[in-house]
Amino acid sequence: MSFLFLMSNAQAGADGTPPNPLMQLFPFALMFLILWFMIIRPQRKRQKEMEKMMSELKIHDQIVTTGGIYGTIVNIKKEKNIIVLRVDESTNAKIEIQRSSIAGVIKQEKEDEK
């Protein structure tokens, strides 16, 4: 009980004036800013980069899925959000995956390679 009394006296100030309400909110605002710059802002940046990569996918791009499957895009079914991958050159084995399961692009086909 005496600890709470001492804290309230310390916050009130030496001359007995009540503490400024804005100064009481300052630590919370500081914590929010730290959270914003350390976590939220970088996550949004990564999300925008991923959306850009997904929108730039083309046939003949080499990709890797979130499950670790490497393949080359042979068809894009935009209405169903499905990508057809060729995973084996010799047997021409193909699989269909969701667009959202792509982890990254390994190599994009350049215009002059066509």
C-alpha positions as CSV (number, residue, x, y, z in Angstrom):
1,M,0.0,0.0,0.0
2,S,2.8,2.4,0.9
3,F,4.4,1.7,-2.5
4,L,1.3,2.9,-4.4
5,F,1.2,6.0,-2.2
6,L,4.8,6.8,-3.0
7,M,4.2,6.3,-6.7
8,S,1.2,8.6,-6.8
9,N,3.2,11.2,-4.9
10,A,6.1,10.9,-7.3
11,Q,3.8,11.2,-10.3
12,A,1.9,14.2,-8.9
13,G,5.1,16.2,-8.7
14,A,6.8,18.0,-5.8
15,D,4.4,20.9,-5.6
16,G,1.3,18.8,-5.5
17,T,0.1,19.4,-9.1
18,P,-1.6,16.5,-10.9
19,P,0.5,14.8,-13.6
20,N,0.0,15.8,-17.3
21,P,-2.2,13.2,-19.0
22,L,-0.2,13.5,-22.2
23,M,3.0,12.5,-20.3
24,Q,1.2,9.4,-19.0
25,L,0.4,8.4,-22.6
26,F,4.0,9.0,-23.8
27,P,5.4,5.5,-22.9
28,F,2.5,3.8,-24.7
29,A,3.0,5.9,-27.8
30,L,6.7,5.2,-27.7
31,M,6.0,1.4,-27.5
32,F,3.7,1.7,-30.4
33,L,6.3,3.5,-32.5
34,I,8.9,0.8,-31.7
35,L,6.4,-1.9,-32.6
36,W,5.6,-0.2,-35.9
37,F,9.1,0.3,-37.1
38,M,10.4,-3.1,-35.9
39,I,7.5,-5.4,-36.9
40,I,4.6,-4.0,-38.8
41,R,6.4,-1.8,-41.4
42,P,8.9,-4.6,-42.5
43,Q,6.1,-7.1,-42.7
44,R,4.1,-4.8,-45.0
45,K,7.1,-4.3,-47.2
46,R,7.7,-8.0,-47.6
47,Q,4.0,-8.5,-48.4
48,K,4.1,-5.9,-51.1
49,E,7.2,-7.5,-52.6
50,M,5.5,-10.9,-52.6
51,E,2.4,-9.5,-54.3
52,K,4.6,-7.8,-57.0
53,M,6.4,-11.1,-57.6
54,M,3.1,-13.0,-57.9
55,S,1.8,-10.5,-60.4
56,E,4.9,-10.7,-62.5
57,L,4.9,-14.5,-62.9
58,K,5.2,-15.7,-66.5
59,I,5.4,-19.0,-68.4
60,H,9.0,-20.4,-68.4
61,D,9.9,-18.8,-65.0
62,Q,11.7,-21.2,-62.7
63,I,10.1,-21.2,-59.2
64,V,10.3,-22.9,-55.8
65,T,7.1,-23.7,-53.8
66,T,6.7,-23.4,-50.0
67,G,7.0,-27.2,-49.9
68,G,10.4,-27.1,-51.6
69,I,9.4,-28.3,-55.1
70,Y,11.4,-26.8,-57.9
71,G,9.8,-26.4,-61.3
72,T,9.2,-24.4,-64.4
73,I,5.8,-22.7,-65.1
74,V,4.2,-24.1,-68.2
75,N,0.6,-22.8,-67.8
76,I,-1.2,-20.2,-65.7
77,K,-4.9,-20.7,-65.1
78,K,-5.8,-17.2,-63.8
79,E,-9.5,-17.9,-63.3
80,K,-8.8,-20.6,-60.8
81,N,-5.5,-19.2,-59.4
82,I,-3.6,-22.3,-60.4
83,I,-0.1,-22.7,-61.8
84,V,1.0,-25.8,-63.8
85,L,4.6,-26.7,-63.2
86,R,6.9,-29.0,-65.1
87,V,9.0,-30.7,-62.4
88,D,10.9,-33.2,-64.6
89,E,12.3,-32.5,-68.0
90,S,12.9,-36.1,-69.1
91,T,9.4,-37.4,-68.3
92,N,7.6,-34.1,-68.8
93,A,6.0,-34.6,-65.4
94,K,3.6,-31.7,-64.5
95,I,1.8,-30.8,-61.3
96,E,-0.8,-28.1,-60.5
97,I,-0.3,-25.8,-57.5
98,Q,-2.0,-22.9,-56.0
99,R,-0.5,-19.5,-56.8
100,S,-0.3,-18.8,-53.1
101,S,2.1,-21.7,-52.5
102,I,4.9,-20.1,-54.5
103,A,7.8,-19.2,-52.2
104,G,9.9,-17.4,-54.8
105,V,11.2,-17.1,-58.3
106,I,14.6,-18.6,-59.0
107,K,15.1,-17.4,-62.5
108,Q,12.8,-15.3,-64.7
109,E,12.9,-15.7,-68.4
110,K,14.2,-12.6,-70.1
111,E,12.5,-11.3,-73.3
112,D,15.6,-12.0,-75.4
113,E,15.7,-15.7,-74.4
114,K,12.4,-16.4,-76.1
